[in-house]
Amino acid sequence: MPDKVTGPLGPRRNIAAALRQLREESGKNLSEVADDLMISTSKLSRLENAQGRPQSRDIRDLVRYYGIEGAPLGVSLRQWATAAQRRGWWNDLDDEVLGSVLGGFGLDAHISYEADATVERIYTLPFLPALLQTDEYATAIFQDMEGRSEDEIGQLLEVRARRKQALSSREGMAPLKLVAVMHESALRQAVGSPEIMHDQLDTLIEESKATNVSLHVLPFEARPAFTMTCMYAYFEYQGVGMEQDVVHIETHAGYWSVEDPEKVAKYRDAHDALVKASLSEDGSRALIRSIRDEA
């Protein structure tokens, strides 16, 4: 079972990538470096795989071991170790909420990936993108599909509200850019009442006009495209250390991470193909309006 993600994953992933690179350049394997530093191989492996919180003392020793004290990378490693100690705002939530069926096992990791991302490219079905959902629409899903308690629903809505803030402002970062593709079935899936759906589609039209939001609908008449059968998010990082892009696939059982660079690159191409197969932004809004007016 993966560790619970209690803070930002970005610094951990930067540390992991840097330590792997340094060790490979040294020509040594995990056991050799661990023996030299008198630490366990498992601890070093966890550091190189971004698992758990890296301790400043261990990073200090590794910086000295690789002879990069005072070098830019050595300074960055120490800074990332400090940043990795921060606790994420989601730690105030109940574990039951973070482990909800729809949010899935790994919602904590999903939030952390999202918090550091420059661009989030998503594909959704049969529901609308989470960051563009109204509270009423989300509540209907939590109640009808998950059977969540009122307290849990309240916390889940708080999570959505905090995540949505990234589209308008973020401390020390530009607002998150969202490139969303949703299947037409998401627009026609009944959620809650007709009034809830009408208001949700209205909101979708307005929020899709933001300069940092690009919304596309993959229509029924589009030819089948790779990756169109499962929901996923492609998190893109620009100018944030050594952090590499990552894909989070969402299923009824939770999230699955894809970090292998070659596989991640395939998902990037696949999302571009989905956008190409979809209606334009204006065409997508026109379809949303027509479905809204059908009710």
C-alpha positions as CSV (number, residue, x, y, z in Angstrom):
1,M,0.0,0.0,0.0
2,P,1.5,3.4,-1.0
3,D,2.3,5.9,1.7
4,K,-0.3,8.5,2.5
5,V,0.7,11.7,0.8
6,T,0.8,14.3,3.6
7,G,2.5,17.1,1.7
8,P,3.7,18.3,-1.7
9,L,5.0,15.6,-4.0
10,G,6.9,18.0,-6.2
11,P,9.9,18.4,-3.9
12,R,10.0,14.7,-3.3
13,R,10.0,13.9,-7.0
14,N,12.7,16.5,-7.6
15,I,14.9,14.9,-5.0
16,A,14.2,11.4,-6.3
17,A,15.1,12.4,-9.9
18,A,18.3,14.2,-8.7
19,L,19.5,11.3,-6.5
20,R,19.0,8.7,-9.2
21,Q,20.9,10.8,-11.7
22,L,23.8,11.4,-9.2
23,R,24.1,7.8,-8.3
24,E,23.9,6.6,-12.0
25,E,26.6,9.2,-12.9
26,S,28.8,7.8,-10.0
27,G,28.6,4.3,-11.5
28,K,27.4,2.8,-8.2
29,N,24.3,0.8,-7.3
30,L,22.0,1.3,-4.4
31,S,23.7,-1.1,-2.1
32,E,27.1,0.4,-2.7
33,V,25.9,4.0,-1.9
34,A,23.9,2.7,1.1
35,D,26.9,0.9,2.5
36,D,29.2,3.9,2.1
37,L,26.7,6.1,4.0
38,M,25.8,3.4,6.5
39,I,22.1,3.6,5.8
40,S,19.7,0.9,4.7
41,T,19.3,0.2,1.0
42,S,15.5,0.4,1.5
43,K,15.8,4.0,2.8
44,L,17.9,5.1,-0.2
45,S,15.5,3.3,-2.5
46,R,12.5,5.1,-1.0
47,L,14.3,8.4,-1.5
48,E,15.0,7.6,-5.1
49,N,11.3,6.7,-5.6
50,A,9.8,9.8,-3.8
51,Q,8.3,7.7,-1.0
52,G,7.9,9.2,2.4
53,R,9.3,12.5,3.6
54,P,13.0,12.9,2.9
55,Q,14.9,13.9,6.1
56,S,17.2,17.0,5.9
57,R,20.0,15.0,7.6
58,D,19.9,12.3,4.9
59,I,19.9,14.9,2.1
60,R,22.8,16.7,3.8
61,D,24.8,13.5,3.9
62,L,24.0,12.6,0.3
63,V,25.0,16.1,-0.9
64,R,28.3,15.7,0.9
65,Y,28.8,12.2,-0.5
66,Y,28.3,13.3,-4.1
67,G,30.6,16.3,-3.5
68,I,28.0,18.9,-4.6
69,E,28.0,21.2,-1.5
70,G,27.7,24.8,-2.7
71,A,26.8,23.6,-6.2
72,P,23.4,24.7,-7.6
73,L,22.1,21.1,-7.4
74,G,23.3,20.7,-3.8
75,V,21.5,23.9,-2.8
76,S,18.4,22.9,-4.6
77,L,18.4,19.5,-2.9
78,R,18.5,21.1,0.5
79,Q,15.7,23.5,-0.5
80,W,13.6,20.7,-1.7
81,A,14.1,18.7,1.5
82,T,12.8,21.7,3.5
83,A,9.9,22.2,1.1
84,A,9.0,18.5,1.4
85,Q,8.3,18.9,5.1
86,R,5.3,21.2,4.5
87,R,2.0,19.6,5.3
88,G,-0.7,19.8,2.7
89,W,-4.0,21.5,3.5
90,W,-5.8,18.2,2.8
91,N,-4.3,16.7,6.0
92,D,-7.1,18.2,8.0
93,L,-9.6,15.9,6.2
94,D,-10.7,12.5,7.4
95,D,-9.0,9.5,5.9
96,E,-12.5,8.2,5.0
97,V,-13.0,11.3,2.8
98,L,-9.6,11.0,1.1
99,G,-10.4,7.3,0.5
100,S,-13.9,7.8,-0.9
101,V,-14.8,5.6,-3.8
102,L,-15.3,8.3,-6.4
103,G,-12.3,10.3,-5.2
104,G,-10.5,7.0,-5.0
105,F,-7.6,5.7,-3.2
106,G,-4.9,8.1,-4.0
107,L,-7.0,11.3,-3.9
108,D,-4.3,12.8,-1.6
109,A,-1.7,12.2,-4.3
110,H,-4.0,13.5,-7.0
111,I,-4.4,16.8,-5.1
112,S,-0.7,17.1,-4.5
113,Y,0.2,16.5,-8.2
114,E,-2.5,19.1,-9.1
115,A,-1.2,21.7,-6.6
116,D,2.3,21.8,-8.3
117,A,1.2,21.4,-11.9
118,T,1.4,24.1,-14.5
119,V,-1.0,22.5,-16.9
120,E,-3.7,19.8,-16.2
121,R,-4.9,18.0,-19.3
122,I,-7.9,15.8,-18.5
123,Y,-10.5,13.5,-20.1
124,T,-13.8,12.7,-18.3
125,L,-16.8,10.4,-18.7
126,P,-19.5,10.0,-17.7
127,F,-19.3,13.1,-15.4
128,L,-18.2,16.6,-16.0
129,P,-14.7,17.8,-15.0
130,A,-14.4,18.1,-11.3
131,L,-12.9,21.6,-11.3
132,L,-15.9,22.8,-13.3
133,Q,-18.7,21.2,-11.3
134,T,-21.2,23.1,-9.3
135,D,-21.7,22.2,-5.6
136,E,-25.2,21.0,-6.3
137,Y,-24.0,18.7,-9.2
138,A,-21.2,17.3,-7.1
139,T,-23.5,16.8,-4.1
140,A,-25.9,14.8,-6.2
141,I,-23.0,12.5,-7.2
142,F,-21.7,12.1,-3.7
143,Q,-25.2,11.3,-2.4
144,D,-26.7,9.1,-5.2
145,M,-23.6,7.3,-6.3
146,E,-21.5,7.1,-3.1
147,G,-24.1,7.4,-0.4
148,R,-21.8,9.8,1.6
149,S,-22.9,11.3,4.9
150,E,-23.7,15.0,5.2
151,D,-20.4,15.6,7.0
152,E,-18.4,13.8,4.4
153,I,-20.1,15.6,1.6
154,G,-19.3,18.9,3.3
155,Q,-15.6,18.0,3.5
156,L,-15.6,16.8,-0.1
157,L,-17.1,20.1,-1.2
158,E,-14.4,21.9,0.7
159,V,-11.8,19.9,-1.3
160,R,-13.4,20.9,-4.5
161,A,-13.5,24.5,-3.5
162,R,-9.8,24.5,-2.6
163,R,-8.9,22.8,-5.8
164,K,-11.0,25.2,-7.9
165,Q,-9.1,28.2,-6.4
166,A,-6.1,27.1,-8.5
167,L,-7.9,28.2,-11.6
168,S,-8.1,31.8,-10.4
169,S,-5.0,32.3,-8.2
170,R,-2.2,30.3,-6.5
171,E,0.5,31.5,-4.1
172,G,3.8,31.8,-5.9
173,M,2.5,30.4,-9.1
174,A,0.3,31.4,-12.1
175,P,-3.2,30.0,-12.1
176,L,-3.5,26.4,-13.2
177,K,-4.2,26.0,-17.0
178,L,-6.9,23.4,-17.6
179,V,-7.3,21.6,-21.0
180,A,-10.4,19.4,-20.6
181,V,-11.9,17.0,-23.0
182,M,-15.2,15.4,-21.9
183,H,-17.3,12.8,-23.8
184,E,-20.7,14.0,-24.9
185,S,-22.3,11.4,-22.7
186,A,-21.1,13.5,-19.7
187,L,-23.4,16.3,-20.8
188,R,-26.4,13.9,-21.2
189,Q,-25.9,11.9,-18.0
190,A,-28.7,12.8,-15.6
191,V,-27.3,14.0,-12.3
192,G,-29.7,15.2,-9.6
193,S,-32.6,17.2,-10.9
194,P,-33.2,18.8,-14.3
195,E,-32.7,22.2,-12.6
196,I,-29.3,21.1,-11.3
197,M,-28.3,20.0,-14.8
198,H,-29.5,23.2,-16.3
199,D,-27.6,25.3,-13.8
200,Q,-24.5,23.1,-14.2
201,L,-24.5,23.5,-18.0
202,D,-24.9,27.2,-17.7
203,T,-21.9,27.3,-15.3
204,L,-19.9,25.1,-17.7
205,I,-20.5,27.6,-20.5
206,E,-19.4,30.6,-18.5
207,E,-16.3,29.0,-16.8
208,S,-15.1,27.6,-20.1
209,K,-14.6,31.2,-21.3
210,A,-11.7,31.8,-18.9
211,T,-8.4,32.4,-20.7
212,N,-6.7,29.5,-18.8
213,V,-9.5,27.0,-19.5
214,S,-9.8,25.1,-22.8
215,L,-12.9,22.9,-22.9
216,H,-13.7,20.4,-25.7
217,V,-16.5,17.9,-26.2
218,L,-15.8,14.6,-27.8
219,P,-19.1,14.1,-29.7
220,F,-20.9,10.7,-30.2
221,E,-20.1,10.9,-34.0
222,A,-16.3,11.1,-33.4
223,R,-14.4,7.9,-34.3
224,P,-13.1,5.9,-31.3
225,A,-9.8,7.3,-30.0
226,F,-7.2,5.8,-27.7
227,T,-7.7,6.5,-24.0
228,M,-11.3,7.6,-24.5
229,T,-12.6,4.7,-22.3
230,C,-11.2,5.9,-19.0
231,M,-10.9,9.1,-17.1
232,Y,-7.4,10.5,-16.5
233,A,-5.4,13.6,-15.8
234,Y,-2.1,14.5,-17.3
235,F,-0.1,16.8,-15.0
236,E,2.5,19.0,-16.8
237,Y,5.3,20.8,-14.9
238,Q,7.2,23.7,-16.4
239,G,10.1,25.4,-14.6
240,V,9.7,23.5,-11.4
241,G,13.0,21.8,-10.8
242,M,13.5,18.3,-12.1
243,E,9.9,17.2,-11.7
244,Q,8.6,15.1,-14.6
245,D,5.1,15.0,-16.0
246,V,2.8,12.3,-14.6
247,V,-0.5,10.7,-15.5
248,H,-3.2,9.8,-12.9
249,I,-5.8,7.3,-14.2
250,E,-9.1,7.3,-12.3
251,T,-11.1,4.1,-11.9
252,H,-13.9,3.0,-9.5
253,A,-11.1,1.5,-7.4
254,G,-9.1,4.7,-7.2
255,Y,-6.2,6.3,-9.0
256,W,-3.2,4.7,-10.7
257,S,-0.1,6.7,-11.4
258,V,1.9,6.4,-14.6
259,E,5.4,7.9,-14.3
260,D,7.5,6.1,-16.9
261,P,8.6,8.9,-19.3
262,E,7.8,6.8,-22.5
263,K,4.3,5.9,-21.3
264,V,3.6,9.4,-20.1
265,A,4.7,10.8,-23.5
266,K,2.1,8.4,-25.1
267,Y,-0.6,9.8,-23.0
268,R,0.4,13.3,-24.0
269,D,0.1,12.4,-27.6
270,A,-3.2,10.6,-26.9
271,H,-4.7,13.7,-25.2
272,D,-3.7,15.8,-28.2
273,A,-5.5,13.3,-30.4
274,L,-8.6,13.6,-28.2
275,V,-8.6,17.4,-28.5
276,K,-8.2,17.0,-32.3
277,A,-11.1,14.6,-32.5
278,S,-13.3,16.9,-30.4
279,L,-15.3,19.9,-31.3
280,S,-13.7,23.3,-31.1
281,E,-14.1,25.4,-28.0
282,D,-16.9,27.4,-29.6
283,G,-18.4,24.3,-31.1
284,S,-18.3,22.6,-27.7
285,R,-20.1,25.6,-26.1
286,A,-22.7,25.5,-28.8
287,L,-23.4,21.8,-28.2
288,I,-23.6,22.5,-24.4
289,R,-26.2,25.2,-25.0
290,S,-28.3,23.0,-27.3
291,I,-28.4,20.2,-24.7
292,R,-29.2,22.7,-22.0
293,D,-32.1,24.1,-24.0
294,E,-33.5,20.6,-24.7
295,A,-34.5,20.3,-21.0
